């Protein structure tokens, strides 16, 4: 029987909310099984870019990463945000280790090819070093991954944190029964975006297609849901979407996705 592994992704809005940030790290630290945390930090990166007079460019909600903004991402994701999370988890008794994709060759990627848009130094994941991550977990460490990968030739790349979480969960599913959690500011996938309590508690593939057809899942939820079902189709046992409270053992008010 496989051991359990939880991969928890927290978004930038949670990191900016002091109370929410504290709460999610407390709940994460109480999870007894093997676990991995993945975090963003785009809002903080944009703030630093503004302070330094560096223009942040977005296309269709996705960041263009040139050499200057890549350096800012390295400073913010791999430094400022990562070390704050690691320090807070250590204070909560979780032996965390901050990682980018370059550390222990954990996640290799390639620079996204130019098509209609040149996204610059943005990486699409190729491989995950499952053996190295497994050894860290086995040694009692909790990896904390930021939204950075590398190409194996010395170049760092900015990579979407939702995608990193999905790729980690998929890769580790050979060794673990893996659950992927996407924590954000809503209770889950909502039937009515105006009603915070209209959480759809379970969505399968057929239900997902129906929600798409009716336009209930749209806009910013589309890429997140794409990652959810991509993970499920690649042997992740379960995917959960909701706010930080879904990490509580007795809470069921969130969305669970299965095939």
ZASELO-693902 format. One record per residue (C-alpha): residue number from 1; residue in one letter; chain; y, x, z. Coordinates in steps of 0.5 Angstrom, whole numbers. Example, Ala and Ser with C-alpha at 12.3 -4.5 7.8 and 13.67 -1.06 7.14 Angstrom:
BEGIN
<1,"A","A",<-9,25,16>>
<2,"S","A",<-2,27,14>>
This chain:
BEGIN
<1,"X","A",<0,0,0>>
<2,"X","A",<7,3,-2>>
<3,"X","A",<12,4,3>>
<4,"X","A",<19,0,2>>
<5,"X","A",<25,3,0>>
<6,"X","A",<32,0,0>>
<7,"X","A",<37,2,-5>>
<8,"X","A",<44,-1,-3>>
<9,"X","A",<50,-1,-7>>
<10,"X","A",<57,-2,-4>>
<11,"X","A",<63,-3,-8>>
<12,"X","A",<70,0,-8>>
<13,"X","A",<73,-7,-5>>
<14,"X","A",<69,-6,1>>
<15,"X","A",<71,1,2>>
<16,"X","A",<78,-1,2>>
<17,"X","A",<77,-6,7>>
<18,"X","A",<77,-2,14>>
<19,"X","A",<73,-8,18>>
<20,"X","A",<68,-9,12>>
<21,"X","A",<67,-2,11>>
<22,"X","A",<65,-1,18>>
<23,"X","A",<61,-7,18>>
<24,"X","A",<57,-5,12>>
<25,"X","A",<55,2,15>>
<26,"X","A",<53,-1,21>>
<27,"X","A",<48,-6,18>>
<28,"X","A",<46,-1,13>>
<29,"X","A",<44,4,19>>
<30,"X","A",<40,-1,22>>
<31,"X","A",<35,-2,16>>
<32,"X","A",<29,1,19>>
<33,"X","A",<25,3,12>>
<34,"X","A",<27,9,7>>
<35,"X","A",<34,7,4>>
<36,"X","A",<39,10,-1>>
<37,"X","A",<46,8,-1>>
<38,"X","A",<50,8,-7>>
<39,"X","A",<58,8,-7>>
<40,"X","A",<64,7,-12>>
<41,"X","A",<71,9,-10>>
<42,"X","A",<75,7,-17>>
<43,"X","A",<81,4,-13>>
<44,"X","A",<82,10,-9>>
<45,"X","A",<81,14,-15>>
<46,"X","A",<87,10,-19>>
<47,"X","A",<91,11,-12>>
<48,"X","A",<91,18,-13>>
<49,"X","A",<92,18,-20>>
<50,"X","A",<98,15,-19>>
<51,"X","A",<100,19,-14>>
<52,"X","A",<99,25,-18>>
<53,"X","A",<103,22,-24>>
<54,"X","A",<96,21,-28>>
<55,"X","A",<95,15,-32>>
<56,"X","A",<89,11,-31>>
<57,"X","A",<87,8,-38>>
<58,"X","A",<82,2,-38>>
<59,"X","A",<78,-1,-44>>
<60,"X","A",<75,-8,-43>>
<61,"X","A",<75,-7,-35>>
<62,"X","A",<72,0,-36>>
<63,"X","A",<75,7,-34>>
<64,"X","A",<77,12,-40>>
<65,"X","A",<75,19,-36>>
<66,"X","A",<79,25,-39>>
<67,"X","A",<79,32,-36>>
<68,"X","A",<85,30,-31>>
<69,"X","A",<82,23,-29>>
<70,"X","A",<75,27,-28>>
<71,"X","A",<77,32,-23>>
<72,"X","A",<80,26,-19>>
<73,"X","A",<74,23,-19>>
<74,"X","A",<70,29,-17>>
<75,"X","A",<75,30,-11>>
<76,"X","A",<75,22,-9>>
<77,"X","A",<68,20,-10>>
<78,"X","A",<64,27,-9>>
<79,"X","A",<69,29,-3>>
<80,"X","A",<74,24,0>>
<81,"X","A",<70,18,0>>
<82,"X","A",<63,21,0>>
<83,"X","A",<64,25,6>>
<84,"X","A",<68,19,10>>
<85,"X","A",<61,15,9>>
<86,"X","A",<57,21,11>>
<87,"X","A",<61,22,17>>
<88,"X","A",<61,15,19>>
<89,"X","A",<53,14,18>>
<90,"X","A",<52,21,22>>
<91,"X","A",<56,17,28>>
<92,"X","A",<51,11,27>>
<93,"X","A",<45,15,28>>
<94,"X","A",<43,16,20>>
<95,"X","A",<42,23,18>>
<96,"X","A",<46,22,11>>
<97,"X","A",<47,27,6>>
<98,"X","A",<52,26,1>>
<99,"X","A",<50,27,-6>>
<100,"X","A",<52,27,-14>>
<101,"X","A",<47,27,-19>>
<102,"X","A",<48,35,-20>>
<103,"X","A",<46,36,-13>>
<104,"X","A",<38,38,-13>>
<105,"X","A",<39,36,-20>>
<106,"X","A",<38,29,-18>>
<107,"X","A",<41,25,-24>>
<108,"X","A",<42,28,-31>>
<109,"X","A",<46,24,-36>>
<110,"X","A",<49,25,-43>>
<111,"X","A",<56,24,-45>>
<112,"X","A",<57,17,-48>>
<113,"X","A",<57,18,-56>>
<114,"X","A",<64,16,-59>>
<115,"X","A",<63,9,-62>>
<116,"X","A",<69,4,-62>>
<117,"X","A",<72,7,-56>>
<118,"X","A",<72,14,-54>>
<119,"X","A",<70,13,-46>>
<120,"X","A",<71,21,-45>>
<121,"X","A",<67,24,-40>>
<122,"X","A",<63,18,-38>>
<123,"X","A",<55,19,-37>>
<124,"X","A",<49,15,-39>>
<125,"X","A",<43,16,-35>>
<126,"X","A",<37,20,-38>>
<127,"X","A",<33,22,-32>>
<128,"X","A",<32,22,-24>>
<129,"X","A",<29,27,-20>>
<130,"X","A",<24,23,-16>>
<131,"X","A",<20,28,-13>>
<132,"X","A",<27,31,-10>>
<133,"X","A",<29,25,-8>>
<134,"X","A",<22,23,-5>>
<135,"X","A",<22,30,-1>>
<136,"X","A",<29,28,2>>
<137,"X","A",<27,21,4>>
<138,"X","A",<20,24,7>>
<139,"X","A",<24,30,11>>
<140,"X","A",<28,24,14>>
<141,"X","A",<35,24,10>>
<142,"X","A",<38,18,8>>
<143,"X","A",<41,20,1>>
<144,"X","A",<49,18,-1>>
<145,"X","A",<50,18,-8>>
<146,"X","A",<57,17,-11>>
<147,"X","A",<58,15,-18>>
<148,"X","A",<58,22,-21>>
<149,"X","A",<52,25,-26>>
<150,"X","A",<51,32,-30>>
<151,"X","A",<49,34,-36>>
<152,"X","A",<45,40,-34>>
<153,"X","A",<49,44,-38>>
<154,"X","A",<55,45,-33>>
<155,"X","A",<59,39,-34>>
<156,"X","A",<60,33,-29>>
<157,"X","A",<60,26,-32>>
<158,"X","A",<63,20,-29>>
<159,"X","A",<58,14,-29>>
<160,"X","A",<58,7,-27>>
<161,"X","A",<56,6,-19>>
<162,"X","A",<52,0,-21>>
<163,"X","A",<48,3,-26>>
<164,"X","A",<46,9,-22>>
<165,"X","A",<44,4,-17>>
<166,"X","A",<39,1,-22>>
<167,"X","A",<37,7,-25>>
<168,"X","A",<35,10,-18>>
<169,"X","A",<31,4,-16>>
<170,"X","A",<27,4,-22>>
<171,"X","A",<26,11,-22>>
<172,"X","A",<23,11,-15>>
<173,"X","A",<19,4,-16>>
<174,"X","A",<13,9,-18>>
<175,"X","A",<13,11,-11>>
<176,"X","A",<16,5,-7>>
<177,"X","A",<16,-2,-7>>
<178,"X","A",<24,-2,-8>>
<179,"X","A",<29,-7,-7>>
<180,"X","A",<36,-7,-10>>
<181,"X","A",<42,-9,-6>>
<182,"X","A",<49,-10,-9>>
<183,"X","A",<54,-11,-4>>
<184,"X","A",<61,-14,-6>>
<185,"X","A",<66,-19,-4>>
<186,"X","A",<62,-26,-5>>
<187,"X","A",<57,-29,-2>>
<188,"X","A",<52,-29,-8>>
<189,"X","A",<52,-31,-15>>
<190,"X","A",<57,-38,-15>>
<191,"X","A",<55,-44,-18>>
<192,"X","A",<63,-46,-18>>
<193,"X","A",<67,-40,-17>>
<194,"X","A",<73,-44,-13>>
<195,"X","A",<67,-45,-8>>
<196,"X","A",<65,-39,-4>>
<197,"X","A",<60,-43,-1>>
<198,"X","A",<56,-45,-7>>
<199,"X","A",<51,-40,-7>>
<200,"X","A",<45,-40,-12>>
<201,"X","A",<40,-37,-8>>
<202,"X","A",<35,-36,-13>>
<203,"X","A",<35,-34,-20>>
<204,"X","A",<30,-32,-25>>
<205,"X","A",<30,-30,-32>>
<206,"X","A",<30,-38,-35>>
<207,"X","A",<35,-40,-30>>
<208,"X","A",<39,-34,-32>>
<209,"X","A",<39,-36,-39>>
<210,"X","A",<41,-43,-37>>
<211,"X","A",<47,-40,-33>>
<212,"X","A",<49,-36,-39>>
<213,"X","A",<49,-41,-43>>
<214,"X","A",<53,-46,-39>>
<215,"X","A",<58,-40,-38>>
<216,"X","A",<57,-40,-30>>
<217,"X","A",<56,-33,-30>>
<218,"X","A",<61,-30,-34>>
<219,"X","A",<67,-24,-34>>
<220,"X","A",<66,-19,-29>>
<221,"X","A",<59,-22,-26>>
<222,"X","A",<56,-20,-33>>
<223,"X","A",<55,-13,-33>>
<224,"X","A",<52,-13,-26>>
<225,"X","A",<47,-19,-28>>
<226,"X","A",<45,-14,-34>>
<227,"X","A",<44,-9,-29>>
<228,"X","A",<40,-13,-24>>
<229,"X","A",<35,-16,-29>>
<230,"X","A",<35,-9,-33>>
<231,"X","A",<32,-7,-26>>
<232,"X","A",<27,-12,-25>>
<233,"X","A",<24,-11,-32>>
<234,"X","A",<23,-4,-30>>
<235,"X","A",<19,-5,-24>>
<236,"X","A",<24,-6,-18>>
<237,"X","A",<21,-11,-14>>
<238,"X","A",<27,-15,-12>>
<239,"X","A",<34,-15,-13>>
<240,"X","A",<39,-18,-8>>
<241,"X","A",<47,-20,-9>>
<242,"X","A",<52,-22,-4>>
<243,"X","A",<56,-20,1>>
<244,"X","A",<55,-15,7>>
<245,"X","A",<52,-20,11>>
<246,"X","A",<45,-20,7>>
<247,"X","A",<43,-14,10>>
<248,"X","A",<42,-17,17>>
<249,"X","A",<35,-19,18>>
<250,"X","A",<36,-26,19>>
<251,"X","A",<41,-28,14>>
<252,"X","A",<39,-32,8>>
<253,"X","A",<45,-34,5>>
<254,"X","A",<45,-29,-1>>
<255,"X","A",<42,-29,-8>>
<256,"X","A",<36,-27,-10>>
<257,"X","A",<34,-25,-17>>
<258,"X","A",<26,-24,-19>>
<259,"X","A",<23,-25,-26>>
